[in-house]
């Protein structure tokens, strides 16, 4: 059965349905990786997105559920050039099987080169996967992914108590905190400072997640109070939210940074690190200094802001995702955070 991918600009691309047809509207992005596909499609930051996979043999990927970043497939639709009628040789979990099981719409045999060329030229845009051939509903689509993720995970024992403000955390973040011997509590993004105070945290992490950070604008005053009081880091979406809470600005990128080997440079040392990134917004450099913020990392390719530190409060934010250890950048980020937490020795900064 034929299906269509219709872009917001009216262009239509045709492919072959796999599994039960299901319409889905979402932001169209592309993934160029040849590895870590399972991490990408289960990353909560990709919730609802329609993903173009440029690697032609992606359906032959072996999926290992122990490497998933969440409990389910997060993407809303999947596009590949690969012909699903050809033999697919996998030893682990079959990609198509798990998409079928979780009712994720899939189109195969697509012209992914033409699609990626269009996205590179016009930017990431809304699109619809459909068995119909009109784009009437795309204009009504708005990206509203704010949700109350609630308290999902608690590690009851540890040396220091780390509270994660949950916008859609990745499992690897919990693993790093657990391996470092910390007590961990995950709380709703709608929490207030009095509720956090009652938990008596030693440090706060604003997690990554999906959507436009301005959707949490009403919470910015509470977030700022928390960051001024406790040692704090922000990752991905959490980096953008904290920057906005302190008065910075953001802008939508034409095409986001969505790969696991994005080079960033540390201005002070001029050291370059490879980072894992998945975002479509960026913090601008406008108004950073007057709001007490200093750039700690920049993107090597386009010069965009990749990290910030506050000059007065123990706050550091990172556009990339340093959840997985065993590389110099991630160890630097978490070692600095744990050092700040340990040096606080229960003292709080009240402002």
C-alpha positions as CSV (number, residue, x, y, z in Angstrom):
1,X,0.0,0.0,0.0
2,X,1.3,3.5,-0.9
3,X,1.5,6.2,1.6
4,X,2.5,9.9,1.5
5,X,4.7,12.2,3.4
6,X,3.4,15.8,2.8
7,X,5.5,18.7,3.9
8,X,4.2,22.0,5.2
9,X,5.4,23.6,1.9
10,X,3.0,21.4,0.0
11,X,5.5,19.0,-1.5
12,X,4.6,15.3,-1.4
13,X,6.8,12.3,-1.3
14,X,5.5,8.8,-1.8
15,X,6.6,5.5,-0.2
16,X,5.4,2.1,0.9
17,X,3.5,1.6,4.1
18,X,4.8,-0.9,6.6
19,X,2.3,-2.2,9.1
20,X,-1.1,-0.7,9.8
21,X,-1.5,2.8,8.2
22,X,-1.7,5.6,10.7
23,X,-1.7,9.4,10.1
24,X,0.8,11.4,12.1
25,X,1.7,15.1,12.2
26,X,5.1,16.1,13.5
27,X,8.3,18.1,12.9
28,X,10.4,16.6,10.1
29,X,14.0,16.0,11.1
30,X,16.8,13.7,9.8
31,X,19.3,11.4,11.5
32,X,22.6,10.8,9.7
33,X,24.1,8.3,12.2
34,X,25.3,4.8,11.3
35,X,25.2,3.7,14.9
36,X,23.3,4.5,18.2
37,X,20.0,4.4,16.3
38,X,18.3,2.7,19.3
39,X,19.3,5.6,21.5
40,X,18.0,8.2,19.1
41,X,14.6,6.8,18.5
42,X,14.0,6.3,22.2
43,X,15.3,9.7,23.3
44,X,12.4,11.7,24.8
45,X,13.7,14.8,23.1
46,X,12.4,13.3,19.8
47,X,8.9,12.8,21.1
48,X,6.5,13.0,18.1
49,X,9.0,13.8,15.5
50,X,9.1,12.3,12.0
51,X,12.6,11.0,11.4
52,X,14.3,10.6,8.1
53,X,17.1,8.0,8.4
54,X,19.9,8.6,5.9
55,X,21.8,5.4,6.5
56,X,20.4,3.0,3.8
57,X,20.7,-0.2,5.9
58,X,19.0,1.1,9.1
59,X,16.4,-1.6,9.1
60,X,19.3,-4.1,9.6
61,X,20.2,-2.5,13.0
62,X,20.2,-4.8,16.0
63,X,18.3,-3.2,18.8
64,X,19.3,-3.8,22.4
65,X,16.6,-2.7,24.8
66,X,19.2,-2.2,27.6
67,X,20.5,0.7,25.5
68,X,17.1,2.4,25.2
69,X,16.9,5.9,26.6
70,X,13.3,5.5,27.6
71,X,10.7,2.7,27.9
72,X,9.3,3.2,24.5
73,X,9.9,4.5,20.9
74,X,9.5,8.3,21.2
75,X,9.5,9.2,17.5
76,X,6.1,9.7,15.8
77,X,7.0,8.5,12.4
78,X,9.9,6.9,10.5
79,X,11.1,7.4,6.9
80,X,13.8,5.2,5.2
81,X,15.1,4.6,1.7
82,X,15.6,0.9,2.4
83,X,13.3,-1.6,0.7
84,X,11.6,-3.6,3.4
85,X,10.8,-6.4,0.9
86,X,14.5,-7.3,0.9
87,X,15.8,-9.8,3.5
88,X,16.5,-8.2,6.8
89,X,19.2,-10.0,8.8
90,X,19.2,-9.1,12.5
91,X,20.2,-11.0,15.6
92,X,18.5,-8.8,18.2
93,X,15.2,-7.0,18.1
94,X,13.9,-6.2,14.6
95,X,13.4,-2.5,13.9
96,X,10.2,-3.0,12.0
97,X,8.8,-5.4,14.6
98,X,9.1,-2.9,17.4
99,X,7.6,-0.1,15.3
100,X,4.7,-2.3,14.5
101,X,4.2,-3.3,18.1
102,X,4.2,0.3,19.2
103,X,2.1,1.5,16.3
104,X,4.7,3.9,14.8
105,X,3.9,4.7,11.2
106,X,6.7,3.7,8.8
107,X,7.3,4.6,5.1
108,X,10.0,2.7,3.2
109,X,11.4,3.1,-0.3
110,X,11.5,6.9,0.1
111,X,13.8,9.3,-1.7
112,X,15.6,10.3,1.5
113,X,18.3,12.2,-0.4
114,X,15.7,14.6,-1.9
115,X,14.0,14.9,1.5
116,X,17.2,15.8,3.4
117,X,18.1,18.3,0.6
118,X,14.8,20.0,1.0
119,X,15.0,20.1,4.8
120,X,18.6,21.5,4.6
121,X,17.4,24.2,2.2
122,X,14.1,25.2,3.9
123,X,14.7,24.1,7.5
124,X,13.0,21.6,9.7
125,X,9.2,21.9,9.2
126,X,5.9,20.2,10.1
127,X,4.9,17.3,7.9
128,X,2.2,14.6,7.9
129,X,2.5,10.9,7.2
130,X,-0.9,9.9,5.7
131,X,-2.7,7.5,3.4
132,X,-4.5,10.6,2.0
133,X,-2.9,13.1,-0.3
134,X,-3.8,16.5,1.0
135,X,-1.9,18.8,3.4
136,X,-5.0,20.6,4.8
137,X,-4.3,19.7,8.5
138,X,-0.6,20.6,8.6
139,X,-1.2,24.3,9.0
140,X,-3.2,23.6,12.2
141,X,-0.2,21.7,13.8
142,X,1.5,23.4,16.6
143,X,4.4,21.9,18.7
144,X,3.0,21.6,22.2
145,X,4.8,18.9,24.0
146,X,4.7,20.2,27.5
147,X,3.6,17.6,29.9
148,X,3.7,16.6,33.5
149,X,6.1,13.7,33.5
150,X,5.7,13.3,37.3
151,X,7.9,11.4,39.7
152,X,9.0,8.4,37.7
153,X,12.2,7.1,39.3
154,X,13.8,7.2,42.8
155,X,17.1,5.8,44.0
156,X,16.5,5.8,47.8
157,X,20.1,5.6,49.0
158,X,23.3,7.5,48.2
159,X,25.9,9.9,49.5
160,X,24.4,13.0,48.0
161,X,20.8,13.7,47.1
162,X,20.3,14.9,43.5
163,X,16.9,16.0,42.4
164,X,16.1,15.9,38.6
165,X,13.5,18.4,37.3
166,X,12.0,16.1,34.7
167,X,11.2,17.4,31.2
168,X,11.9,14.0,29.7
169,X,15.1,12.6,31.1
170,X,17.2,9.9,29.5
171,X,17.9,6.6,31.3
172,X,21.6,7.0,30.9
173,X,21.5,10.1,33.2
174,X,20.0,8.0,36.0
175,X,22.7,5.4,35.4
176,X,25.5,7.9,35.7
177,X,24.1,9.3,38.9
178,X,23.5,5.8,40.3
179,X,27.1,4.7,39.4
180,X,28.4,7.8,41.2
181,X,26.8,6.7,44.4
182,X,24.0,9.3,44.6
183,X,20.5,9.3,45.9
184,X,18.2,10.4,43.1
185,X,14.7,11.8,43.1
186,X,12.9,12.7,39.8
187,X,10.2,15.3,40.2
188,X,7.6,17.0,37.9
189,X,8.6,20.0,35.9
190,X,5.7,21.8,37.5
191,X,7.2,21.6,41.0
192,X,7.6,24.7,43.2
193,X,10.5,25.6,45.3
194,X,8.9,24.7,48.6
195,X,8.3,21.2,47.4
196,X,12.0,20.9,46.4
197,X,13.1,22.4,49.7
198,X,11.2,19.6,51.5
199,X,13.3,17.0,49.6
200,X,16.5,18.6,51.0
201,X,18.6,18.2,47.8
202,X,22.3,18.7,47.5
203,X,22.1,19.5,43.8
204,X,19.6,20.0,41.0
205,X,19.6,18.8,37.4
206,X,17.3,20.3,34.8
207,X,16.9,17.4,32.3
208,X,16.7,17.3,28.6
209,X,13.4,16.7,26.8
210,X,11.2,17.7,23.8
211,X,9.6,20.9,22.6
212,X,10.0,24.6,22.8
213,X,11.5,25.8,26.1
214,X,9.1,28.8,26.1
215,X,6.3,26.4,26.9
216,X,7.5,26.5,30.5
217,X,7.6,30.3,30.7
218,X,5.2,30.4,33.6
219,X,7.6,28.3,35.7
220,X,10.8,30.4,35.0
221,X,10.6,32.4,38.3
222,X,10.5,29.2,40.3
223,X,13.3,27.6,38.2
224,X,15.5,30.7,38.8
225,X,14.9,30.6,42.5
226,X,16.0,26.9,42.6
227,X,19.1,27.6,40.5
228,X,20.1,30.5,42.8
229,X,19.8,28.3,45.9
230,X,21.3,24.9,45.0
231,X,24.2,23.7,42.8
232,X,22.5,23.3,39.4
233,X,23.2,22.0,35.9
234,X,20.9,22.0,32.9
235,X,21.2,19.6,30.0
236,X,19.7,20.0,26.5
237,X,16.2,21.5,27.0
238,X,17.2,22.2,30.6
239,X,20.1,24.3,29.4
240,X,17.7,26.4,27.3
241,X,15.1,26.7,30.1
242,X,17.7,27.9,32.7
243,X,19.2,30.4,30.2
244,X,15.7,31.8,29.6
245,X,14.9,31.9,33.3
246,X,18.0,34.1,33.9
247,X,17.0,36.5,31.1
248,X,18.7,35.1,28.0
249,X,17.1,34.6,24.5
250,X,16.7,31.6,22.2
251,X,16.0,31.2,18.5
252,X,14.9,28.3,16.3
253,X,17.6,26.8,14.2
254,X,17.0,26.1,10.5
255,X,18.3,22.6,11.0
256,X,19.1,21.3,14.5
257,X,22.2,19.6,15.8
258,X,21.2,15.9,15.9
259,X,24.1,13.6,16.1
260,X,26.5,11.9,18.5
261,X,29.8,13.5,17.3
262,X,29.2,17.2,17.3
263,X,32.5,19.1,18.1
264,X,32.4,21.8,20.7
265,X,35.2,24.1,21.9
266,X,36.0,25.4,25.4
267,X,36.9,29.1,24.8
268,X,39.2,29.3,27.9
269,X,41.4,26.4,27.0
270,X,40.7,26.1,23.2
271,X,40.2,22.3,23.8
272,X,37.8,20.6,21.4
273,X,35.5,17.8,22.6
274,X,33.1,15.5,20.7
275,X,29.5,15.8,22.1
276,X,26.1,14.1,21.8
277,X,23.5,16.6,20.7
278,X,19.8,16.6,19.8
279,X,18.1,20.0,19.6
280,X,16.4,22.5,17.3
281,X,16.7,25.7,19.4
282,X,19.8,27.5,20.5
283,X,20.6,30.2,23.1
284,X,21.7,33.5,21.5
285,X,24.7,35.5,22.9
286,X,22.5,38.6,23.2
287,X,22.1,39.8,26.8
288,X,24.2,37.1,28.3
289,X,26.8,39.3,30.1
290,X,24.2,41.6,31.6
291,X,22.3,38.6,33.0
292,X,25.4,37.2,34.7
293,X,26.0,34.4,32.2
294,X,29.3,33.5,30.4
295,X,29.7,31.1,27.4
296,X,31.7,28.0,28.4
297,X,31.3,26.0,25.2
298,X,30.7,26.9,21.5
299,X,30.0,24.8,18.5
300,X,33.0,24.4,16.3
301,X,31.0,24.4,13.0
302,X,28.5,27.3,13.5
303,X,29.7,29.1,16.6
304,X,26.4,28.7,18.5
305,X,26.3,28.6,22.3
306,X,26.8,25.1,23.7
307,X,27.4,25.9,27.4
308,X,26.9,28.6,30.0
309,X,28.1,29.3,33.5
310,X,26.7,31.9,35.9
311,X,29.2,34.3,37.3
312,X,27.5,34.6,40.7
313,X,25.6,31.3,41.4
314,X,26.7,27.6,41.1
315,X,24.9,27.2,37.8
316,X,26.3,25.5,34.6
317,X,24.3,24.5,31.6
318,X,25.1,22.4,28.5
319,X,23.3,22.2,25.2
320,X,24.8,18.7,24.7
321,X,23.9,15.5,26.6
322,X,26.8,14.4,28.8
323,X,25.0,11.5,30.4
324,X,27.3,8.7,29.3
325,X,30.7,8.6,31.0
326,X,33.9,7.1,29.7
327,X,34.9,10.2,27.6
328,X,36.7,13.4,28.6
329,X,33.9,15.8,28.1
330,X,31.3,13.9,30.1
331,X,33.7,13.3,33.0
332,X,34.6,17.0,33.0
333,X,30.9,18.0,33.3
334,X,30.0,15.6,36.0
335,X,33.2,15.9,37.9
336,X,32.7,19.7,38.1
337,X,29.1,19.2,39.2
338,X,29.9,16.7,41.9
339,X,32.8,18.8,43.1
340,X,30.4,21.8,43.5
341,X,27.9,19.6,45.3
342,X,30.5,18.3,47.7
343,X,32.0,21.7,48.3
344,X,28.6,23.1,49.3
345,X,28.5,20.8,52.3
346,X,24.9,21.4,52.9
347,X,25.2,25.2,52.7
348,X,22.7,27.0,50.6
349,X,22.9,30.3,48.7
350,X,19.9,32.4,49.6
351,X,19.0,35.3,47.4
